[in-house]
């Protein structure tokens, strides 16, 4: 990695019903099948979804950010 580039977290996860969560990491890929661990990912997703903005609010936020760059 060049010294002028920052490394951003690359972790992501996908929830498949209540049976499985797939987690992608920089160095590997995990498949989670333990129900108690799946619940933790579902709770994390719910928290992130509650913080997110959607529809016209998201559009306004994106427009504001692009206007600030101009």
Backbone as CSV, one residue per row, in Angstrom:
resi,resn,N_x,N_y,N_z,CA_x,CA_y,CA_z,C_x,C_y,C_z
1,UNK,0.846,-1.171,0.000,0.000,0.000,0.000,0.890,1.233,0.000
2,UNK,0.565,2.182,-0.844,1.385,3.385,-0.896,1.123,4.242,0.340
3,UNK,2.120,5.015,0.772,1.978,5.796,2.008,0.927,6.892,1.918
4,UNK,0.522,7.303,0.718,-0.457,8.383,0.605,-1.889,7.871,0.541
5,UNK,-2.096,6.579,0.664,-3.440,6.013,0.619,-3.816,5.454,1.983
6,UNK,-5.001,5.788,2.436,-5.500,5.230,3.680,-6.232,3.932,3.376
7,UNK,-6.186,3.020,4.305,-6.943,1.776,4.147,-8.264,1.939,4.894
8,UNK,-9.360,1.766,4.170,-10.683,1.852,4.763,-11.175,0.446,5.068
9,UNK,-11.968,0.296,6.097,-12.512,-1.035,6.403,-13.281,-1.577,5.202
10,UNK,-13.093,-2.840,4.930,-13.760,-3.466,3.791,-14.763,-4.522,4.242
11,UNK,-15.056,-4.574,5.525,-15.961,-5.582,6.025,-17.388,-5.289,5.584
12,UNK,-18.066,-6.321,5.237,-19.480,-6.234,4.894,-20.144,-7.533,5.291
13,UNK,-21.471,-7.492,5.467,-22.145,-8.745,5.808,-23.499,-8.812,5.125
14,UNK,-23.921,-10.046,4.870,-25.175,-10.334,4.213,-25.927,-11.333,5.073
15,UNK,-27.187,-11.029,5.363,-28.008,-11.891,6.211,-28.952,-12.695,5.320
16,UNK,-28.947,-14.002,5.493,-29.830,-14.902,4.764,-30.836,-15.496,5.747
17,UNK,-31.984,-14.826,5.856,-33.025,-15.237,6.795,-32.443,-15.395,8.201
18,UNK,-32.843,-16.434,8.890,-32.304,-16.673,10.235,-31.323,-17.832,10.236
19,UNK,-30.901,-18.251,9.038,-30.066,-19.446,8.931,-28.583,-19.156,8.761
20,UNK,-28.246,-18.003,8.186,-26.839,-17.792,7.825,-26.539,-16.312,7.633
21,UNK,-25.328,-15.942,8.025,-24.770,-14.621,7.725,-23.417,-14.856,7.077
22,UNK,-23.170,-14.185,5.965,-21.853,-14.232,5.332,-21.152,-12.916,5.616
23,UNK,-19.900,-13.005,6.040,-19.109,-11.829,6.381,-17.881,-11.822,5.486
24,UNK,-17.690,-10.721,4.774,-16.516,-10.575,3.924,-15.512,-9.672,4.629
25,UNK,-14.298,-10.160,4.774,-13.220,-9.423,5.411,-12.122,-9.160,4.386
26,UNK,-11.148,-8.366,4.747,-10.029,-8.110,3.848,-9.279,-9.407,3.559
27,UNK,-9.135,-10.239,4.566,-8.305,-11.434,4.412,-9.085,-12.735,4.288
28,UNK,-10.387,-12.691,4.259,-11.124,-13.935,4.175,-12.620,-13.734,4.163
29,UNK,-13.321,-14.838,4.264,-14.770,-14.873,4.152,-15.294,-15.814,5.236
30,UNK,-16.266,-15.353,6.010,-16.815,-16.171,7.091,-18.267,-16.517,6.797
31,UNK,-18.668,-17.704,7.197,-20.066,-18.100,7.162,-20.498,-18.352,8.602
32,UNK,-21.434,-17.557,9.069,-21.930,-17.642,10.439,-23.253,-18.407,10.416
33,UNK,-23.367,-19.443,11.243,-24.604,-20.215,11.300,-25.146,-20.378,12.716
34,UNK,-24.403,-19.922,13.718,-24.876,-20.021,15.102,-26.007,-19.012,15.312
35,UNK,-27.183,-19.467,15.741,-28.318,-18.556,15.906,-28.016,-17.324,16.758
36,UNK,-27.273,-17.478,17.854,-26.984,-16.318,18.712,-26.106,-15.292,17.992
37,UNK,-25.228,-15.738,17.120,-24.384,-14.829,16.357,-25.180,-14.165,15.231
38,UNK,-26.087,-14.906,14.619,-26.939,-14.337,13.572,-27.777,-13.203,14.145
39,UNK,-28.275,-13.387,15.367,-29.061,-12.342,16.034,-28.220,-11.071,16.193
40,UNK,-26.952,-11.214,16.518,-26.084,-10.040,16.685,-25.977,-9.260,15.373
41,UNK,-25.856,-9.941,14.243,-25.782,-9.261,12.954,-27.120,-8.619,12.601
42,UNK,-28.218,-9.288,12.926,-29.539,-8.697,12.677,-29.727,-7.425,13.497
43,UNK,-29.259,-7.437,14.730,-29.347,-6.233,15.578,-28.468,-5.115,15.023
44,UNK,-27.270,-5.458,14.572,-26.381,-4.445,13.991,-27.016,-3.839,12.745
45,UNK,-27.631,-4.680,11.911,-28.293,-4.166,10.715,-29.442,-3.231,11.079
46,UNK,-30.232,-3.614,12.069,-31.350,-2.774,12.503,-30.864,-1.412,12.999
47,UNK,-29.755,-1.397,13.735,-29.195,-0.129,14.215,-28.723,0.736,13.052
48,UNK,-28.047,0.127,12.079,-27.586,0.886,10.908,-28.764,1.401,10.091
49,UNK,-29.793,0.581,9.917,-30.970,0.992,9.152,-31.678,2.166,9.821
50,UNK,-31.677,2.180,11.147,-32.313,3.282,11.882,-31.540,4.592,11.701
51,UNK,-30.232,4.513,11.457,-29.413,5.711,11.259,-29.445,6.214,9.822
52,UNK,-29.848,5.361,8.904,-29.811,5.693,7.483,-30.938,6.666,7.119
53,UNK,-30.728,7.372,6.029,-31.781,8.213,5.473,-32.186,7.632,4.122
54,UNK,-33.438,7.844,3.763,-34.004,7.225,2.576,-34.765,8.256,1.760
55,UNK,-35.027,7.923,0.506,-35.900,8.729,-0.335,-35.433,10.166,-0.489
56,UNK,-36.377,11.097,-0.323,-36.069,12.512,-0.545,-35.050,13.040,0.464
57,UNK,-35.045,12.497,1.670,-34.042,12.918,2.660,-32.643,12.503,2.224
58,UNK,-32.520,11.309,1.677,-31.219,10.852,1.173,-30.788,11.699,-0.016
59,UNK,-31.720,11.975,-0.909,-31.408,12.803,-2.079,-30.922,14.187,-1.646
60,UNK,-31.588,14.779,-0.653,-31.188,16.101,-0.163,-29.798,16.057,0.462
61,UNK,-29.500,15.008,1.193,-28.178,14.866,1.812,-27.091,14.734,0.748
62,UNK,-27.336,13.928,-0.257,-26.364,13.743,-1.339,-26.174,15.040,-2.121
63,UNK,-27.273,15.732,-2.403,-27.181,17.010,-3.116,-26.384,18.025,-2.318
64,UNK,-26.625,18.083,-1.033,-25.885,19.003,-0.158,-24.399,18.688,-0.180
65,UNK,-24.065,17.410,-0.139,-22.647,17.024,-0.164,-21.985,17.374,-1.484
66,UNK,-22.670,17.111,-2.588,-22.081,17.444,-3.895,-21.986,18.957,-4.087
67,UNK,-22.953,19.702,-3.581,-22.886,21.170,-3.667,-21.708,21.709,-2.867
68,UNK,-21.418,21.084,-1.736,-20.295,21.524,-0.888,-18.948,21.307,-1.585
69,UNK,-18.899,20.343,-2.499,-17.664,20.068,-3.227,-17.437,21.036,-4.389
70,UNK,-18.478,21.669,-4.819,-18.378,22.564,-5.988,-17.720,23.884,-5.660
